[in-house]
Amino acid sequence: MQKLIALLFLASFSMACTKQPDLQGFDAPAFKADKGACQSQRVKQIAWLQLHRANFKGVSSNDLEDILGKPDIQQLADRNQEYYVYFLEPGPQCQIKGQVATAYTIAFRFSAIGLATEITMQAGLP
């Protein structure tokens, strides 16, 4: 019983420590619904993301998925880090699934404990 109580306490404590970004002015449902940016909804939010990308530092990978949806590309990096990449404009990825594209993207780098440590925007993949 004590182990169960300790486990529940630890789980609630870890959930309380996750950072939630300020999303005022961001249309998260539209971003989430525009898989691969092929419906041109994400392109409308590039300016907001450029101004507010620092808001996402410290956000967990689970919370980011809840906000933006599954990443278009998920890459593993060294030392148990990973990248979530989201296309922000239509490109070759819309015609051929899995096509390496030079379309504008936003990439979130997550530390080994699953928190966003770096957010970059660039043409193509990071």
N, C-alpha and C positions, 0 to 999 in steps of 0.2 A: 504494500500500500504506500509506503514511504517513497519507493522508487517511482511509482505512478505520479504522486504529488510533485516530486522533484522534476520529473519529465514535463508535466503540465506547466509548472512554473517556468522552466527553461524555455519551453516553446512560446509561451505568452511574452516572456521577456524579450526574446529575439524578434518577435513580430513587432513589438512596441518600439524597437530601435531602428526600424527601417525608415528611411527618409521618403517622404512623398513630395514630388516636385509641384511647384505652383504652375498650374496649367491654364490660368486665366487668359483667354483670347486664343487658345489652341483647340482645334476641332478634333479631338482624339477619336471619336467614332468614325469620322470621315477618313482619317489617316489609317485606322485599323482596317476599314473595309476596302481600301485601295491596294490590294495585293500587288507587289512589284511596281507600284506607281503607274500602272497601265491605264487607269481611268482618269489620270491627270488631276486627282484631288490633292495629292501630297505636294505637288508643285506650288500650290497656292499657300502652303504653310512654310516654305523655305525661309522667308524673311523672319518669321516668328522664331523658327528653330535657330537661326543664326544669332539672333539677339538673346535668346534664353537657353541656349544649350548647356550653360553652366548649371542651370537648375537641376539637371539630371545627374550631376556628380553625387555619388553616395547612394544612389537609388539601386535597389537590388534587381538582379536579372528577372526574378519572378514578377516584381512590380512593373518593370518596364514592359514585359510581355503583356501584362494586364492592360497597360495603357496603350501601347502601340501595336499589339498583336505579335504573332510569331515573326521572327526576323526573316527577311527574304533570303539571307545567307547567314549561316552560323559557322564561324571558324574557330578551331582550337589553336591556341598559341602555347608557347613554352611556359613552364612553371604553373601549370593548371589555370592559365588565364584563357579567356575566350573573347571573341568579338561577335557582336550582333550587328549586321549590316542591313540597312533599309534603303531601297531605291527611293529617290525623291522626284524623279522625272521618268517619263516613258523612254524606252530605248530598246535595244536588241533583245533584252530579257523578256519583252512582251511578245515577240514573234516566236522565239525558240526558247522553251523552258530550259534553264540551266546554262544559257548562253552567257559567256563572260561579257559584261557590258561596260561601256565607258560612261554610262549615265551618272548623273550627280547622285551621291549617296551620303548618308550619315552613318557613322560607325561608332559603336559604344564598346569600349574595352572594359572587361570585368576582371577584377582581381580574383585570386584563388578562393576568396570567401564570398564571391558573387556580388560585389558592389562595383558600380561604374566608377572608373578612375580617370577615364579619358574619353572625350567625345570629339570626333573630327568630322569634317565635311570635305568631300573631295570628289573629283571626277573619277569614276571607277572604284575599284576595291582598295582598301588601305594596304 
